[in-house]
C-alpha cells in the first residue's frame, strides 16, 4: 500500500480476477463483533482490495469505503452492494481527520511498507471513541510461515509481525489495545481514546 513508481509490478493487479475465488472469505461475524459496528457508523476498509471482507458488512453500517492501491482490485467492488471504492495509499489516506467511526485492515497490514506511518494515518482518520480492527495471519504458525515464504519468493515485500509487535506500534496514552487470537489469525483491536 505504499506509493508505486511507474513500472512497479503490483501483484494485486494480477491477482484481482481470481482473488475472490481463491482467498477465503473473511469472518464477518467476528469482524462485526470486534468492531462493534453500529448502523450509524462510517466504515473504512484499508487495503480492502475487492471488498471481500466488508461486502456483507456494508448493510450493517451507514456507509462503507474500500481503499486500495490496486485499481484492478477496486474494480471488483462494483458488483458488491453499498461499497464506495477509493484508490489511494495508507501512507497518506485521502480522508479528513476523524472521518471514520470504524476502520478495518483485514489481511493487509503486512503489506504496508511503513507500518508505523500507516498506524499514524489509521489513527488520524479514526474518530474519537472509534475502533480499528486489524486482522493478520499469525506468523508463529507454520502454515503462515509458508505463506510468508511464498510472498518473499514472489518479491511482495510483505512483513508479517507477531501480535505483540503490532500492539506495540499502536500503543499510546490515547489508545486501548487488545488482542484476540484464533489460529491461524489474530485480531488487534484499537480503541481511540483521544478527544
PyMOL CGO cylinders between C-alpha atoms (Angstrom):
from pymol import cmd
from pymol.cgo import CYLINDER

trace = [
    CYLINDER, 0.00, 0.00, 0.00, 2.94, 2.36, -0.40, 0.3, 1, 1, 1, 1, 1, 1,
    CYLINDER, 2.94, 2.36, -0.40, 3.18, 4.68, -3.39, 0.3, 1, 1, 1, 1, 1, 1,
    CYLINDER, 3.18, 4.68, -3.39, 4.22, 2.94, -6.58, 0.3, 1, 1, 1, 1, 1, 1,
    CYLINDER, 4.22, 2.94, -6.58, 6.53, 4.25, -9.23, 0.3, 1, 1, 1, 1, 1, 1,
    CYLINDER, 6.53, 4.25, -9.23, 5.76, 3.86, -12.92, 0.3, 1, 1, 1, 1, 1, 1,
    CYLINDER, 5.76, 3.86, -12.92, 6.86, 0.40, -13.94, 0.3, 1, 1, 1, 1, 1, 1,
    CYLINDER, 6.86, 0.40, -13.94, 6.47, -1.14, -10.47, 0.3, 1, 1, 1, 1, 1, 1,
    CYLINDER, 6.47, -1.14, -10.47, 4.76, -4.52, -10.60, 0.3, 1, 1, 1, 1, 1, 1,
    CYLINDER, 4.76, -4.52, -10.60, 1.64, -4.77, -8.46, 0.3, 1, 1, 1, 1, 1, 1,
    CYLINDER, 1.64, -4.77, -8.46, 0.88, -8.39, -7.59, 0.3, 1, 1, 1, 1, 1, 1,
    CYLINDER, 0.88, -8.39, -7.59, -2.70, -7.49, -6.72, 0.3, 1, 1, 1, 1, 1, 1,
    CYLINDER, -2.70, -7.49, -6.72, -3.43, -6.13, -10.20, 0.3, 1, 1, 1, 1, 1, 1,
    CYLINDER, -3.43, -6.13, -10.20, -2.54, -9.60, -11.46, 0.3, 1, 1, 1, 1, 1, 1,
    CYLINDER, -2.54, -9.60, -11.46, -4.47, -11.42, -8.71, 0.3, 1, 1, 1, 1, 1, 1,
    CYLINDER, -4.47, -11.42, -8.71, -7.63, -9.30, -8.99, 0.3, 1, 1, 1, 1, 1, 1,
    CYLINDER, -7.63, -9.30, -8.99, -9.57, -11.53, -11.45, 0.3, 1, 1, 1, 1, 1, 1,
    CYLINDER, -9.57, -11.53, -11.45, -9.20, -14.62, -9.25, 0.3, 1, 1, 1, 1, 1, 1,
    CYLINDER, -9.20, -14.62, -9.25, -8.84, -13.11, -5.77, 0.3, 1, 1, 1, 1, 1, 1,
    CYLINDER, -8.84, -13.11, -5.77, -12.40, -13.65, -4.52, 0.3, 1, 1, 1, 1, 1, 1,
    CYLINDER, -12.40, -13.65, -4.52, -12.36, -17.25, -5.74, 0.3, 1, 1, 1, 1, 1, 1,
    CYLINDER, -12.36, -17.25, -5.74, -9.06, -18.30, -4.14, 0.3, 1, 1, 1, 1, 1, 1,
    CYLINDER, -9.06, -18.30, -4.14, -8.95, -16.31, -0.90, 0.3, 1, 1, 1, 1, 1, 1,
    CYLINDER, -8.95, -16.31, -0.90, -11.23, -17.46, 1.90, 0.3, 1, 1, 1, 1, 1, 1,
    CYLINDER, -11.23, -17.46, 1.90, -13.98, -15.03, 2.85, 0.3, 1, 1, 1, 1, 1, 1,
    CYLINDER, -13.98, -15.03, 2.85, -13.46, -13.01, 5.99, 0.3, 1, 1, 1, 1, 1, 1,
    CYLINDER, -13.46, -13.01, 5.99, -15.19, -13.99, 9.21, 0.3, 1, 1, 1, 1, 1, 1,
    CYLINDER, -15.19, -13.99, 9.21, -17.71, -11.16, 9.00, 0.3, 1, 1, 1, 1, 1, 1,
    CYLINDER, -17.71, -11.16, 9.00, -19.48, -12.04, 12.25, 0.3, 1, 1, 1, 1, 1, 1,
    CYLINDER, -19.48, -12.04, 12.25, -16.19, -11.82, 14.16, 0.3, 1, 1, 1, 1, 1, 1,
    CYLINDER, -16.19, -11.82, 14.16, -15.30, -8.52, 12.44, 0.3, 1, 1, 1, 1, 1, 1,
    CYLINDER, -15.30, -8.52, 12.44, -18.75, -7.11, 13.15, 0.3, 1, 1, 1, 1, 1, 1,
    CYLINDER, -18.75, -7.11, 13.15, -18.46, -8.05, 16.82, 0.3, 1, 1, 1, 1, 1, 1,
    CYLINDER, -18.46, -8.05, 16.82, -14.85, -6.88, 17.31, 0.3, 1, 1, 1, 1, 1, 1,
    CYLINDER, -14.85, -6.88, 17.31, -15.53, -3.57, 15.55, 0.3, 1, 1, 1, 1, 1, 1,
    CYLINDER, -15.53, -3.57, 15.55, -18.79, -3.14, 17.46, 0.3, 1, 1, 1, 1, 1, 1,
    CYLINDER, -18.79, -3.14, 17.46, -20.46, -1.99, 14.25, 0.3, 1, 1, 1, 1, 1, 1,
    CYLINDER, -20.46, -1.99, 14.25, -23.47, 0.29, 14.58, 0.3, 1, 1, 1, 1, 1, 1,
    CYLINDER, -23.47, 0.29, 14.58, -25.95, 1.27, 11.88, 0.3, 1, 1, 1, 1, 1, 1,
    CYLINDER, -25.95, 1.27, 11.88, -24.77, 4.90, 12.06, 0.3, 1, 1, 1, 1, 1, 1,
    CYLINDER, -24.77, 4.90, 12.06, -21.07, 4.06, 11.55, 0.3, 1, 1, 1, 1, 1, 1,
    CYLINDER, -21.07, 4.06, 11.55, -18.88, 5.30, 8.74, 0.3, 1, 1, 1, 1, 1, 1,
    CYLINDER, -18.88, 5.30, 8.74, -16.62, 2.32, 7.95, 0.3, 1, 1, 1, 1, 1, 1,
    CYLINDER, -16.62, 2.32, 7.95, -13.29, 2.26, 6.10, 0.3, 1, 1, 1, 1, 1, 1,
    CYLINDER, -13.29, 2.26, 6.10, -11.63, -0.94, 4.90, 0.3, 1, 1, 1, 1, 1, 1,
    CYLINDER, -11.63, -0.94, 4.90, -7.94, -0.14, 4.27, 0.3, 1, 1, 1, 1, 1, 1,
    CYLINDER, -7.94, -0.14, 4.27, -6.17, -2.42, 1.82, 0.3, 1, 1, 1, 1, 1, 1,
    CYLINDER, -6.17, -2.42, 1.82, -9.63, -3.82, 1.18, 0.3, 1, 1, 1, 1, 1, 1,
    CYLINDER, -9.63, -3.82, 1.18, -8.99, -4.89, -2.41, 0.3, 1, 1, 1, 1, 1, 1,
    CYLINDER, -8.99, -4.89, -2.41, -12.15, -6.37, -3.89, 0.3, 1, 1, 1, 1, 1, 1,
    CYLINDER, -12.15, -6.37, -3.89, -14.21, -5.55, -0.81, 0.3, 1, 1, 1, 1, 1, 1,
    CYLINDER, -14.21, -5.55, -0.81, -14.49, -9.22, 0.14, 0.3, 1, 1, 1, 1, 1, 1,
    CYLINDER, -14.49, -9.22, 0.14, -14.12, -8.53, 3.86, 0.3, 1, 1, 1, 1, 1, 1,
    CYLINDER, -14.12, -8.53, 3.86, -16.78, -5.82, 4.07, 0.3, 1, 1, 1, 1, 1, 1,
    CYLINDER, -16.78, -5.82, 4.07, -19.20, -6.80, 1.31, 0.3, 1, 1, 1, 1, 1, 1,
    CYLINDER, -19.20, -6.80, 1.31, -21.61, -8.35, 3.79, 0.3, 1, 1, 1, 1, 1, 1,
    CYLINDER, -21.61, -8.35, 3.79, -20.95, -5.67, 6.42, 0.3, 1, 1, 1, 1, 1, 1,
    CYLINDER, -20.95, -5.67, 6.42, -21.93, -2.78, 4.16, 0.3, 1, 1, 1, 1, 1, 1,
    CYLINDER, -21.93, -2.78, 4.16, -25.60, -3.07, 5.04, 0.3, 1, 1, 1, 1, 1, 1,
    CYLINDER, -25.60, -3.07, 5.04, -24.85, -3.12, 8.79, 0.3, 1, 1, 1, 1, 1, 1,
    CYLINDER, -24.85, -3.12, 8.79, -23.43, 0.43, 8.72, 0.3, 1, 1, 1, 1, 1, 1,
    CYLINDER, -23.43, 0.43, 8.72, -24.36, 3.83, 7.26, 0.3, 1, 1, 1, 1, 1, 1,
    CYLINDER, -24.36, 3.83, 7.26, -21.54, 3.98, 4.69, 0.3, 1, 1, 1, 1, 1, 1,
    CYLINDER, -21.54, 3.98, 4.69, -18.59, 1.81, 3.70, 0.3, 1, 1, 1, 1, 1, 1,
    CYLINDER, -18.59, 1.81, 3.70, -15.45, 2.85, 1.83, 0.3, 1, 1, 1, 1, 1, 1,
    CYLINDER, -15.45, 2.85, 1.83, -12.87, 0.42, 0.45, 0.3, 1, 1, 1, 1, 1, 1,
    CYLINDER, -12.87, 0.42, 0.45, -9.41, 1.89, -0.05, 0.3, 1, 1, 1, 1, 1, 1,
    CYLINDER, -9.41, 1.89, -0.05, -6.74, 0.08, -2.04, 0.3, 1, 1, 1, 1, 1, 1,
    CYLINDER, -6.74, 0.08, -2.04, -3.74, 0.91, -4.17, 0.3, 1, 1, 1, 1, 1, 1,
    CYLINDER, -3.74, 0.91, -4.17, -4.75, -1.54, -6.92, 0.3, 1, 1, 1, 1, 1, 1,
    CYLINDER, -4.75, -1.54, -6.92, -7.28, -0.18, -9.41, 0.3, 1, 1, 1, 1, 1, 1,
    CYLINDER, -7.28, -0.18, -9.41, -7.87, -3.73, -10.69, 0.3, 1, 1, 1, 1, 1, 1,
    CYLINDER, -7.87, -3.73, -10.69, -8.85, -4.93, -7.22, 0.3, 1, 1, 1, 1, 1, 1,
    CYLINDER, -8.85, -4.93, -7.22, -11.16, -1.96, -6.67, 0.3, 1, 1, 1, 1, 1, 1,
    CYLINDER, -11.16, -1.96, -6.67, -12.92, -2.60, -9.98, 0.3, 1, 1, 1, 1, 1, 1,
    CYLINDER, -12.92, -2.60, -9.98, -14.14, -5.88, -8.43, 0.3, 1, 1, 1, 1, 1, 1,
    CYLINDER, -14.14, -5.88, -8.43, -16.11, -3.93, -5.82, 0.3, 1, 1, 1, 1, 1, 1,
    CYLINDER, -16.11, -3.93, -5.82, -18.62, -2.85, -8.50, 0.3, 1, 1, 1, 1, 1, 1,
    CYLINDER, -18.62, -2.85, -8.50, -20.81, -5.93, -8.04, 0.3, 1, 1, 1, 1, 1, 1,
    CYLINDER, -20.81, -5.93, -8.04, -20.86, -5.58, -4.26, 0.3, 1, 1, 1, 1, 1, 1,
    CYLINDER, -20.86, -5.58, -4.26, -23.72, -3.53, -2.84, 0.3, 1, 1, 1, 1, 1, 1,
    CYLINDER, -23.72, -3.53, -2.84, -23.11, -0.31, -0.91, 0.3, 1, 1, 1, 1, 1, 1,
    CYLINDER, -23.11, -0.31, -0.91, -19.32, -0.12, -1.24, 0.3, 1, 1, 1, 1, 1, 1,
    CYLINDER, -19.32, -0.12, -1.24, -17.54, 3.09, -2.19, 0.3, 1, 1, 1, 1, 1, 1,
    CYLINDER, -17.54, 3.09, -2.19, -14.17, 2.28, -3.80, 0.3, 1, 1, 1, 1, 1, 1,
    CYLINDER, -14.17, 2.28, -3.80, -11.30, 4.73, -3.37, 0.3, 1, 1, 1, 1, 1, 1,
    CYLINDER, -11.30, 4.73, -3.37, -7.83, 4.31, -4.85, 0.3, 1, 1, 1, 1, 1, 1,
    CYLINDER, -7.83, 4.31, -4.85, -5.08, 5.51, -2.56, 0.3, 1, 1, 1, 1, 1, 1,
    CYLINDER, -5.08, 5.51, -2.56, -2.25, 4.72, -0.22, 0.3, 1, 1, 1, 1, 1, 1,
    CYLINDER, -2.25, 4.72, -0.22, -2.29, 4.06, 3.52, 0.3, 1, 1, 1, 1, 1, 1,
    CYLINDER, -2.29, 4.06, 3.52, 0.85, 6.23, 3.65, 0.3, 1, 1, 1, 1, 1, 1,
    CYLINDER, 0.85, 6.23, 3.65, -1.34, 9.30, 3.01, 0.3, 1, 1, 1, 1, 1, 1,
    CYLINDER, -1.34, 9.30, 3.01, -5.01, 8.42, 3.41, 0.3, 1, 1, 1, 1, 1, 1,
    CYLINDER, -5.01, 8.42, 3.41, -7.17, 10.71, 1.25, 0.3, 1, 1, 1, 1, 1, 1,
    CYLINDER, -7.17, 10.71, 1.25, -9.66, 11.37, 4.05, 0.3, 1, 1, 1, 1, 1, 1,
    CYLINDER, -9.66, 11.37, 4.05, -10.18, 14.07, 6.66, 0.3, 1, 1, 1, 1, 1, 1,
    CYLINDER, -10.18, 14.07, 6.66, -9.05, 13.63, 10.25, 0.3, 1, 1, 1, 1, 1, 1,
    CYLINDER, -9.05, 13.63, 10.25, -11.63, 11.68, 12.31, 0.3, 1, 1, 1, 1, 1, 1,
    CYLINDER, -11.63, 11.68, 12.31, -13.61, 10.80, 9.15, 0.3, 1, 1, 1, 1, 1, 1,
    CYLINDER, -13.61, 10.80, 9.15, -14.48, 7.23, 10.24, 0.3, 1, 1, 1, 1, 1, 1,
    CYLINDER, -14.48, 7.23, 10.24, -16.12, 5.63, 13.23, 0.3, 1, 1, 1, 1, 1, 1,
    CYLINDER, -16.12, 5.63, 13.23, -14.65, 2.22, 12.43, 0.3, 1, 1, 1, 1, 1, 1,
    CYLINDER, -14.65, 2.22, 12.43, -11.60, 1.18, 10.39, 0.3, 1, 1, 1, 1, 1, 1,
    CYLINDER, -11.60, 1.18, 10.39, -10.67, -2.33, 9.29, 0.3, 1, 1, 1, 1, 1, 1,
    CYLINDER, -10.67, -2.33, 9.29, -7.39, -3.68, 7.89, 0.3, 1, 1, 1, 1, 1, 1,
    CYLINDER, -7.39, -3.68, 7.89, -8.07, -7.32, 7.05, 0.3, 1, 1, 1, 1, 1, 1,
    CYLINDER, -8.07, -7.32, 7.05, -5.05, -9.33, 5.92, 0.3, 1, 1, 1, 1, 1, 1,
    CYLINDER, -5.05, -9.33, 5.92, -3.37, -6.17, 4.68, 0.3, 1, 1, 1, 1, 1, 1,
    CYLINDER, -3.37, -6.17, 4.68, -1.17, -4.74, 7.45, 0.3, 1, 1, 1, 1, 1, 1,
    CYLINDER, -1.17, -4.74, 7.45, 1.78, -6.98, 6.46, 0.3, 1, 1, 1, 1, 1, 1,
    CYLINDER, 1.78, -6.98, 6.46, 1.72, -5.34, 3.00, 0.3, 1, 1, 1, 1, 1, 1,
    CYLINDER, 1.72, -5.34, 3.00, 2.13, -1.79, 4.32, 0.3, 1, 1, 1, 1, 1, 1,
    CYLINDER, 2.13, -1.79, 4.32, 5.68, -0.60, 3.57, 0.3, 1, 1, 1, 1, 1, 1,
    CYLINDER, 5.68, -0.60, 3.57, 5.84, 1.80, 6.53, 0.3, 1, 1, 1, 1, 1, 1,
    CYLINDER, 5.84, 1.80, 6.53, 3.78, 0.13, 9.23, 0.3, 1, 1, 1, 1, 1, 1,
    CYLINDER, 3.78, 0.13, 9.23, 4.42, 2.80, 11.88, 0.3, 1, 1, 1, 1, 1, 1,
    CYLINDER, 4.42, 2.80, 11.88, 3.44, 5.53, 9.40, 0.3, 1, 1, 1, 1, 1, 1,
    CYLINDER, 3.44, 5.53, 9.40, 0.37, 3.52, 8.44, 0.3, 1, 1, 1, 1, 1, 1,
    CYLINDER, 0.37, 3.52, 8.44, -0.59, 3.29, 12.12, 0.3, 1, 1, 1, 1, 1, 1,
    CYLINDER, -0.59, 3.29, 12.12, -0.40, 7.07, 12.44, 0.3, 1, 1, 1, 1, 1, 1,
    CYLINDER, -0.40, 7.07, 12.44, -2.64, 7.51, 9.39, 0.3, 1, 1, 1, 1, 1, 1,
    CYLINDER, -2.64, 7.51, 9.39, -5.15, 4.89, 10.55, 0.3, 1, 1, 1, 1, 1, 1,
    CYLINDER, -5.15, 4.89, 10.55, -5.44, 6.59, 13.93, 0.3, 1, 1, 1, 1, 1, 1,
    CYLINDER, -5.44, 6.59, 13.93, -5.66, 10.03, 12.29, 0.3, 1, 1, 1, 1, 1, 1,
    CYLINDER, -5.66, 10.03, 12.29, -8.80, 9.11, 10.32, 0.3, 1, 1, 1, 1, 1, 1,
    CYLINDER, -8.80, 9.11, 10.32, -10.38, 7.27, 13.26, 0.3, 1, 1, 1, 1, 1, 1,
    CYLINDER, -10.38, 7.27, 13.26, -12.91, 9.35, 15.19, 0.3, 1, 1, 1, 1, 1, 1,
    CYLINDER, -12.91, 9.35, 15.19, -12.55, 9.78, 18.98, 0.3, 1, 1, 1, 1, 1, 1,
    CYLINDER, -12.55, 9.78, 18.98, -14.16, 6.73, 20.57, 0.3, 1, 1, 1, 1, 1, 1,
    CYLINDER, -14.16, 6.73, 20.57, -13.79, 4.91, 17.24, 0.3, 1, 1, 1, 1, 1, 1,
    CYLINDER, -13.79, 4.91, 17.24, -12.43, 1.43, 16.80, 0.3, 1, 1, 1, 1, 1, 1,
    CYLINDER, -12.43, 1.43, 16.80, -9.78, -0.03, 14.48, 0.3, 1, 1, 1, 1, 1, 1,
    CYLINDER, -9.78, -0.03, 14.48, -9.61, -3.79, 13.88, 0.3, 1, 1, 1, 1, 1, 1,
    CYLINDER, -9.61, -3.79, 13.88, -6.55, -5.33, 12.25, 0.3, 1, 1, 1, 1, 1, 1,
    CYLINDER, -6.55, -5.33, 12.25, -6.76, -8.98, 11.19, 0.3, 1, 1, 1, 1, 1, 1,
    CYLINDER, -6.76, -8.98, 11.19, -3.45, -10.65, 10.41, 0.3, 1, 1, 1, 1, 1, 1,
    CYLINDER, -3.45, -10.65, 10.41, -2.13, -14.17, 9.88, 0.3, 1, 1, 1, 1, 1, 1,
    CYLINDER, -2.13, -14.17, 9.88, -0.13, -15.30, 12.93, 0.3, 1, 1, 1, 1, 1, 1,
    CYLINDER, -0.13, -15.30, 12.93, 3.49, -15.64, 11.74, 0.3, 1, 1, 1, 1, 1, 1,
    CYLINDER, 3.49, -15.64, 11.74, 4.20, -18.05, 14.61, 0.3, 1, 1, 1, 1, 1, 1,
    CYLINDER, 4.20, -18.05, 14.61, 2.03, -20.68, 12.86, 0.3, 1, 1, 1, 1, 1, 1,
    CYLINDER, 2.03, -20.68, 12.86, 3.81, -22.98, 10.41, 0.3, 1, 1, 1, 1, 1, 1,
    CYLINDER, 3.81, -22.98, 10.41, 1.26, -22.59, 7.56, 0.3, 1, 1, 1, 1, 1, 1,
    CYLINDER, 1.26, -22.59, 7.56, 1.61, -18.80, 7.83, 0.3, 1, 1, 1, 1, 1, 1,
    CYLINDER, 1.61, -18.80, 7.83, 5.39, -19.13, 7.68, 0.3, 1, 1, 1, 1, 1, 1,
    CYLINDER, 5.39, -19.13, 7.68, 4.91, -20.95, 4.36, 0.3, 1, 1, 1, 1, 1, 1,
    CYLINDER, 4.91, -20.95, 4.36, 2.67, -18.16, 3.07, 0.3, 1, 1, 1, 1, 1, 1,
    CYLINDER, 2.67, -18.16, 3.07, 5.26, -15.58, 4.17, 0.3, 1, 1, 1, 1, 1, 1,
    CYLINDER, 5.26, -15.58, 4.17, 7.98, -17.52, 2.36, 0.3, 1, 1, 1, 1, 1, 1,
    CYLINDER, 7.98, -17.52, 2.36, 5.83, -17.68, -0.77, 0.3, 1, 1, 1, 1, 1, 1,
    CYLINDER, 5.83, -17.68, -0.77, 5.26, -13.94, -0.66, 0.3, 1, 1, 1, 1, 1, 1,
    CYLINDER, 5.26, -13.94, -0.66, 9.01, -13.37, -0.20, 0.3, 1, 1, 1, 1, 1, 1,
    CYLINDER, 9.01, -13.37, -0.20, 9.76, -15.57, -3.21, 0.3, 1, 1, 1, 1, 1, 1,
    CYLINDER, 9.76, -15.57, -3.21, 7.16, -13.60, -5.20, 0.3, 1, 1, 1, 1, 1, 1,
    CYLINDER, 7.16, -13.60, -5.20, 9.00, -10.39, -4.18, 0.3, 1, 1, 1, 1, 1, 1,
    CYLINDER, 9.00, -10.39, -4.18, 5.92, -8.98, -2.45, 0.3, 1, 1, 1, 1, 1, 1,
    CYLINDER, 5.92, -8.98, -2.45, 7.96, -7.26, 0.31, 0.3, 1, 1, 1, 1, 1, 1,
    CYLINDER, 7.96, -7.26, 0.31, 5.48, -8.41, 2.97, 0.3, 1, 1, 1, 1, 1, 1,
    CYLINDER, 5.48, -8.41, 2.97, 6.44, -8.05, 6.64, 0.3, 1, 1, 1, 1, 1, 1,
    CYLINDER, 6.44, -8.05, 6.64, 4.41, -10.35, 8.86, 0.3, 1, 1, 1, 1, 1, 1,
    CYLINDER, 4.41, -10.35, 8.86, 4.65, -9.47, 12.55, 0.3, 1, 1, 1, 1, 1, 1,
    CYLINDER, 4.65, -9.47, 12.55, 3.58, -11.28, 15.71, 0.3, 1, 1, 1, 1, 1, 1,
    CYLINDER, 3.58, -11.28, 15.71, 0.62, -9.71, 17.50, 0.3, 1, 1, 1, 1, 1, 1,
    CYLINDER, 0.62, -9.71, 17.50, 2.75, -8.15, 20.25, 0.3, 1, 1, 1, 1, 1, 1,
    CYLINDER, 2.75, -8.15, 20.25, 4.72, -6.15, 17.66, 0.3, 1, 1, 1, 1, 1, 1,
    CYLINDER, 4.72, -6.15, 17.66, 1.52, -4.75, 16.15, 0.3, 1, 1, 1, 1, 1, 1,
    CYLINDER, 1.52, -4.75, 16.15, 0.23, -3.94, 19.64, 0.3, 1, 1, 1, 1, 1, 1,
    CYLINDER, 0.23, -3.94, 19.64, 3.46, -2.02, 20.34, 0.3, 1, 1, 1, 1, 1, 1,
    CYLINDER, 3.46, -2.02, 20.34, 3.01, 0.03, 17.16, 0.3, 1, 1, 1, 1, 1, 1,
    CYLINDER, 3.01, 0.03, 17.16, -0.47, 1.16, 18.25, 0.3, 1, 1, 1, 1, 1, 1,
    CYLINDER, -0.47, 1.16, 18.25, 0.08, 1.53, 21.98, 0.3, 1, 1, 1, 1, 1, 1,
    CYLINDER, 0.08, 1.53, 21.98, -0.11, 5.10, 23.26, 0.3, 1, 1, 1, 1, 1, 1,
    CYLINDER, -0.11, 5.10, 23.26, -1.79, 7.09, 26.03, 0.3, 1, 1, 1, 1, 1, 1,
    CYLINDER, -1.79, 7.09, 26.03, -4.65, 7.77, 23.57, 0.3, 1, 1, 1, 1, 1, 1,
    CYLINDER, -4.65, 7.77, 23.57, -5.39, 4.13, 22.72, 0.3, 1, 1, 1, 1, 1, 1,
    CYLINDER, -5.39, 4.13, 22.72, -6.67, 0.98, 24.34, 0.3, 1, 1, 1, 1, 1, 1,
    CYLINDER, -6.67, 0.98, 24.34, -5.27, -2.05, 22.52, 0.3, 1, 1, 1, 1, 1, 1,
    CYLINDER, -5.27, -2.05, 22.52, -6.20, -5.70, 22.92, 0.3, 1, 1, 1, 1, 1, 1,
    CYLINDER, -6.20, -5.70, 22.92, -5.54, -8.93, 21.02, 0.3, 1, 1, 1, 1, 1, 1,
    CYLINDER, -5.54, -8.93, 21.02, -7.92, -11.73, 20.12, 0.3, 1, 1, 1, 1, 1, 1,
    CYLINDER, -7.92, -11.73, 20.12, -6.23, -14.87, 18.83, 0.3, 1, 1, 1, 1, 1, 1,
    CYLINDER, -6.23, -14.87, 18.83, -7.79, -17.74, 16.92, 0.3, 1, 1, 1, 1, 1, 1,
    CYLINDER, -7.79, -17.74, 16.92, -5.33, -19.76, 14.86, 0.3, 1, 1, 1, 1, 1, 1,
    CYLINDER, -5.33, -19.76, 14.86, -4.17, -19.15, 12.21, 0.3, 1, 1, 1, 1, 1, 1,
    CYLINDER, -4.17, -19.15, 12.21, -5.08, -15.45, 12.66, 0.3, 1, 1, 1, 1, 1, 1,
    CYLINDER, -5.08, -15.45, 12.66, -5.10, -12.78, 15.32, 0.3, 1, 1, 1, 1, 1, 1,
    CYLINDER, -5.10, -12.78, 15.32, -7.00, -9.52, 15.61, 0.3, 1, 1, 1, 1, 1, 1,
    CYLINDER, -7.00, -9.52, 15.61, -5.62, -6.35, 17.14, 0.3, 1, 1, 1, 1, 1, 1,
    CYLINDER, -5.62, -6.35, 17.14, -8.46, -4.13, 18.35, 0.3, 1, 1, 1, 1, 1, 1,
    CYLINDER, -8.46, -4.13, 18.35, -7.57, -0.48, 18.92, 0.3, 1, 1, 1, 1, 1, 1,
    CYLINDER, -7.57, -0.48, 18.92, -9.98, 1.98, 20.54, 0.3, 1, 1, 1, 1, 1, 1,
    CYLINDER, -9.98, 1.98, 20.54, -9.19, 5.66, 20.04, 0.3, 1, 1, 1, 1, 1, 1,
    CYLINDER, -9.19, 5.66, 20.04, -9.44, 7.41, 23.40, 0.3, 1, 1, 1, 1, 1, 1,
    CYLINDER, -9.44, 7.41, 23.40, -8.30, 10.80, 22.04, 0.3, 1, 1, 1, 1, 1, 1,
    CYLINDER, -8.30, 10.80, 22.04, -10.69, 13.75, 22.29, 0.3, 1, 1, 1, 1, 1, 1,
]
cmd.load_cgo(trace, "trace")
